[in-house]
Amino acid sequence: MNQHSTPLKQRIKNYVTAQYVTYYVLGVLEVILGFRFLFRLLGANPANPFISFLYSLSSIFLAPFEGIFSAFVSPGLEAESVFELHTLVAMLVYAVLFWGIAALINLKIAREKLSEQD
């Protein structure tokens, strides 16, 4: 029993680590998309290097959702405010997708723990 428990514990530890990585990646992605949504809504200057980098980086993850909804544009005196509903949809879809991945990993952990009891 002791010979088999060490590799089993290591596998469970690896699955838990994979679950943590999944949640970490989701968190980073949600922050990037959230900043994009906020800066577009507040009319941040796209010529600013940081904003330009953020828009370029986030556009990779928003590509599948472009064109779902039209962006609501509100011209202002200084800046143009844009409400990107597709960004919110992307945040929701990615959250559900990553939650599903984490749930599958959790099922695998539970299966490993059950096999340990046998």
C-alpha positions in Angstrom: 0.0 0.0 0.0 2.8 2.4 0.9 4.5 1.9 -2.5 1.3 2.9 -4.4 0.4 5.8 -2.1 3.4 8.0 -2.9 2.8 8.1 -6.7 -0.9 8.5 -6.0 -0.3 11.5 -3.7 2.0 13.0 -6.3 -0.6 12.6 -9.0 -3.2 14.3 -6.8 -0.7 17.1 -6.0 -0.1 17.6 -9.7 -3.9 17.8 -10.4 -4.3 20.3 -7.6 -1.4 22.3 -9.1 -3.1 22.2 -12.5 -6.3 23.5 -10.9 -4.4 26.4 -9.3 -2.8 27.2 -12.6 -6.2 27.1 -14.3 -7.6 29.6 -11.8 -4.5 31.8 -12.1 -4.8 32.0 -15.9 -8.5 32.8 -15.6 -7.7 35.6 -13.1 -5.1 37.1 -15.3 -7.3 36.9 -18.4 -10.3 38.4 -16.5 -8.1 41.3 -15.2 -6.8 42.0 -18.8 -10.4 42.0 -20.2 -11.7 44.0 -17.3 -9.1 46.7 -17.7 -9.9 46.9 -21.4 -13.6 47.2 -20.7 -12.9 49.9 -18.1 -10.5 51.9 -20.2 -12.7 51.8 -23.3 -15.7 52.9 -21.2 -13.7 55.8 -19.8 -12.4 56.8 -23.2 -8.7 56.2 -22.5 -6.3 57.5 -25.2 -5.4 54.6 -27.5 -2.2 56.4 -28.5 -0.8 55.9 -25.0 1.7 53.0 -25.1 0.2 51.1 -22.1 -3.4 51.4 -23.4 -2.2 50.4 -26.9 -0.4 47.4 -25.5 -3.5 46.4 -23.4 -5.8 46.8 -26.4 -3.5 44.7 -28.6 -3.1 42.0 -26.0 -6.8 41.7 -25.2 -7.9 41.8 -28.8 -6.4 38.3 -29.2 -8.8 36.9 -26.6 -11.8 39.0 -27.9 -11.5 37.9 -31.6 -14.0 35.1 -31.3 -16.6 37.5 -29.8 -16.1 40.5 -32.1 -19.3 41.4 -33.9 -21.7 39.7 -31.5 -23.0 43.0 -30.5 -22.4 46.5 -31.8 -20.3 48.7 -29.5 -22.2 51.6 -28.0 -20.2 54.8 -28.6 -20.8 58.0 -26.8 -18.8 60.9 -28.2 -17.6 63.3 -25.6 -15.7 66.6 -25.6 -12.3 65.1 -24.9 -12.7 61.4 -25.3 -15.0 58.8 -26.9 -16.6 56.4 -24.4 -17.2 52.9 -25.8 -19.4 50.3 -24.1 -18.2 46.9 -25.4 -20.8 44.4 -24.5 -18.8 41.7 -26.3 -16.0 42.1 -23.8 -18.4 41.3 -21.0 -19.7 38.3 -22.9 -16.1 37.1 -23.4 -15.4 37.5 -19.7 -18.4 35.4 -18.9 -17.7 32.7 -21.5 -14.0 32.4 -20.4 -15.1 32.2 -16.7 -17.5 29.4 -17.5 -15.0 27.6 -19.7 -12.2 27.8 -17.1 -14.6 26.8 -14.3 -15.5 23.7 -16.4 -11.9 22.8 -16.8 -11.3 23.2 -13.0 -14.4 21.1 -12.3 -13.1 18.3 -14.6 -9.7 18.4 -12.8 -11.7 18.2 -9.5 -13.5 15.1 -10.7 -10.2 13.6 -11.6 -8.9 14.4 -8.1 -12.0 12.8 -6.6 -11.5 9.7 -8.7 -7.9 9.4 -7.6 -8.9 9.7 -4.0 -11.5 6.9 -4.5 -9.0 4.7 -6.1 -6.7 5.2 -3.1 -9.4 3.9 -0.8 -9.8 0.7 -2.8 
